[in-house]
Amino acid sequence: MVFHPLVILISIQAIGAWVWYLLRRKGRVKPMSQLTLTLILATTGVALILVWIVRLVSGSLPAV
């Protein structure tokens, strides 16, 4: 079985978001700034697009 190259990054982000949510509900951390959230999401989006472009150019896109 072959996983997407960014599965580890996105898994870490999902676990981090879950932990952040739990800590936020308990009042242990401040709300995340809109800039920080935007940077995280934009960086992840760019990484996903770059992986897609590299796979497209190299001919390694998985069959649908």
N, CA, C and O of each residue as an XYZ file, in Angstrom:
256
protein
N       0.843     -1.173      0.000
C       0.000      0.000      0.000
C       0.895      1.246      0.000
O       1.857      1.332      0.764
N       0.570      2.185     -0.847
C       1.351      3.410     -0.977
C       0.510      4.582     -0.474
O      -0.641      4.759     -0.873
N       1.105      5.371      0.403
C       0.410      6.531      0.947
C       0.854      7.799      0.235
O       1.899      7.829     -0.416
N       0.051      8.840      0.365
C       0.381     10.155     -0.181
C       1.626     10.668      0.543
O       1.782     10.437      1.742
N       2.513     11.361     -0.174
C       3.753     11.851      0.455
C       3.534     12.778      1.650
O       4.407     12.893      2.510
N       2.403     13.424      1.712
C       2.160     14.371      2.803
C       1.283     13.802      3.912
O       0.799     14.554      4.758
N       1.070     12.489      3.924
C       0.189     11.902      4.931
C       0.708     12.146      6.345
O      -0.090     12.348      7.260
N       2.003     12.131      6.541
C       2.559     12.367      7.877
C       2.322     13.809      8.313
O       1.899     14.058      9.442
N       2.595     14.759      7.418
C       2.376     16.181      7.737
C       0.916     16.454      8.087
O       0.626     17.105      9.091
N       0.011     15.963      7.272
C      -1.405     16.238      7.496
C      -1.910     15.510      8.737
O      -2.785     16.023      9.435
N      -1.378     14.331      9.023
C      -1.748     13.613     10.251
C      -1.290     14.393     11.487
O      -2.029     14.514     12.464
N      -0.074     14.913     11.431
C       0.435     15.717     12.545
C      -0.417     16.965     12.735
O      -0.723     17.341     13.867
N      -0.798     17.605     11.642
C      -1.649     18.789     11.740
C      -3.014     18.441     12.328
O      -3.545     19.200     13.138
N      -3.586     17.313     11.938
C      -4.892     16.906     12.460
C      -4.821     16.614     13.957
O      -5.698     17.027     14.716
N      -3.782     15.905     14.379
C      -3.611     15.612     15.807
C      -3.361     16.901     16.578
O      -3.901     17.093     17.668
N      -2.537     17.788     16.009
C      -2.272     19.072     16.653
C      -3.529     19.914     16.794
O      -3.736     20.559     17.821
N      -4.364     19.909     15.769
C      -5.618     20.667     15.819
C      -6.540     20.106     16.888
O      -7.208     20.855     17.601
N      -6.574     18.788     16.995
C      -7.408     18.148     18.021
C      -6.925     18.508     19.423
O      -7.731     18.850     20.289
N      -5.616     18.433     19.649
C      -5.041     18.788     20.952
C      -5.295     20.263     21.249
O      -5.664     20.625     22.366
N      -5.093     21.115     20.236
C      -5.332     22.555     20.412
C      -6.783     22.815     20.812
O      -7.058     23.622     21.701
N      -7.705     22.121     20.144
C      -9.132     22.266     20.445
C      -9.425     21.885     21.891
O     -10.142     22.599     22.591
N      -8.872     20.763     22.336
C      -9.113     20.331     23.710
C      -8.528     21.321     24.719
O      -9.171     21.653     25.715
N      -7.308     21.790     24.456
C      -6.694     22.778     25.356
C      -7.457     24.094     25.335
O      -7.594     24.757     26.363
N      -7.949     24.466     24.168
C      -8.700     25.723     24.042
C     -10.008     25.648     24.827
O     -10.408     26.612     25.480
N     -10.665     24.496     24.756
C     -11.923     24.321     25.496
C     -11.709     24.435     26.997
O     -12.585     24.914     27.717
N     -10.546     23.999     27.472
C     -10.242     24.074     28.906
C      -9.672     25.429     29.295
O      -9.436     25.681     30.477
N      -9.446     26.308     28.315
C      -8.936     27.643     28.597
C      -7.448     27.697     28.873
O      -6.967     28.659     29.472
N      -6.711     26.688     28.450
C      -5.275     26.642     28.734
C      -4.426     27.347     27.687
O      -3.262     27.655     27.943
N      -4.987     27.605     26.518
C      -4.260     28.327     25.477
C      -5.149     29.441     24.929
O      -6.376     29.375     25.001
N      -4.503     30.455     24.386
C      -5.234     31.562     23.785
C      -5.699     31.164     22.388
O      -5.162     30.225     21.801
N      -6.692     31.871     21.853
C      -7.112     31.573     20.483
C      -5.953     31.774     19.508
O      -5.109     32.650     19.695
N      -5.929     30.951     18.473
C      -4.896     31.070     17.450
C      -5.200     32.299     16.591
O      -6.354     32.548     16.242
N      -4.177     33.050     16.258
C      -4.406     34.239     15.442
C      -4.832     33.837     14.030
O      -4.471     32.767     13.542
N      -5.584     34.686     13.402
C      -6.050     34.429     12.040
C      -4.866     34.304     11.085
O      -4.905     33.500     10.153
N      -3.826     35.085     11.306
C      -2.630     35.026     10.458
C      -1.949     33.665     10.560
O      -1.559     33.086      9.545
N      -1.805     33.154     11.778
C      -1.177     31.847     11.971
C      -1.968     30.748     11.283
O      -1.397     29.911     10.585
N      -3.276     30.746     11.478
C      -4.125     29.746     10.846
C      -4.060     29.839      9.324
O      -3.993     28.815      8.644
N      -4.080     31.044      8.793
C      -3.998     31.243      7.348
C      -2.665     30.737      6.806
O      -2.629     30.097      5.755
N      -1.577     31.016      7.509
C      -0.262     30.537      7.069
C      -0.173     29.011      7.066
O       0.389     28.423      6.142
N      -0.721     28.377      8.090
C      -0.708     26.914      8.154
C      -1.504     26.325      6.992
O      -1.028     25.424      6.301
N      -2.703     26.831      6.781
C      -3.553     26.304      5.713
C      -2.982     26.598      4.323
O      -3.032     25.742      3.440
N      -2.447     27.793      4.131
C      -1.870     28.147      2.832
C      -0.632     27.309      2.533
O      -0.447     26.854      1.404
N       0.209     27.107      3.531
C       1.412     26.291      3.336
C       1.050     24.854      2.990
O       1.667     24.249      2.114
N       0.059     24.312      3.672
C      -0.393     22.954      3.371
C      -0.967     22.876      1.958
O      -0.697     21.923      1.227
N      -1.754     23.870      1.576
C      -2.323     23.902      0.226
C      -1.242     23.971     -0.839
O      -1.319     23.265     -1.844
N      -0.247     24.805     -0.633
C       0.860     24.924     -1.592
C       1.622     23.603     -1.673
O       1.994     23.169     -2.763
N       1.856     22.963     -0.534
C       2.563     21.677     -0.540
C       1.774     20.623     -1.317
O       2.356     19.845     -2.073
N       0.458     20.594     -1.135
C      -0.378     19.640     -1.873
C      -0.317     19.892     -3.379
O      -0.231     18.951     -4.169
N      -0.362     21.150     -3.765
C      -0.288     21.491     -5.195
C       1.082     21.143     -5.758
O       1.175     20.633     -6.875
N       2.150     21.411     -5.004
C       3.494     21.071     -5.476
C       3.672     19.560     -5.658
O       4.283     19.120     -6.632
N       3.147     18.780     -4.736
C       3.229     17.324     -4.879
C       2.473     16.887     -6.128
O       2.952     16.038     -6.879
N       1.301     17.462     -6.350
C       0.514     17.122     -7.534
C       1.275     17.472     -8.810
O       1.313     16.672     -9.745
N       1.881     18.660     -8.858
C       2.641     19.081    -10.055
C       3.824     18.156    -10.292
O       4.059     17.740    -11.427
N       4.578     17.823     -9.237
C       5.723     16.925     -9.381
C       5.267     15.565     -9.897
O       5.908     14.986    -10.774
N       4.170     15.057     -9.361
C       3.657     13.768     -9.825
C       3.166     13.853    -11.269
O       3.345     12.909    -12.039
N       2.561     14.955    -11.636
C       2.068     15.136    -13.002
C       3.229     15.179    -13.984
O       3.191     14.514    -15.020
N       4.258     15.954    -13.668
C       5.414     16.105    -14.548
C       6.206     14.792    -14.656
O       6.683     14.433    -15.733
N       6.337     14.093    -13.543
C       7.115     12.855    -13.549
C       6.330     11.647    -14.055
O       6.898     10.573    -14.255
N       5.030     11.822    -14.261
C       4.194     10.721    -14.733
C       3.870      9.704    -13.654
O       3.549      8.557    -13.966
N       3.947     10.096    -12.401
C       3.696      9.146    -11.314
C       2.356      9.364    -10.620
O       2.162      8.914     -9.490
N       1.434     10.050    -11.286
C       0.095     10.204    -10.710
C      -0.562      8.825    -10.659
O      -0.490      8.067    -11.627
N      -1.209      8.495     -9.522
C      -1.858      7.193     -9.439
C      -3.051      7.106    -10.395
O      -3.707      8.110    -10.673
N      -3.321      5.913    -10.886
C      -4.468      5.710    -11.780
C      -5.768      5.916    -11.013
O      -5.864      5.623     -9.822
N      -6.747      6.421    -11.719
C      -8.059      6.671    -11.075
C      -8.998      5.550    -11.409
O     -10.149      5.558    -10.972
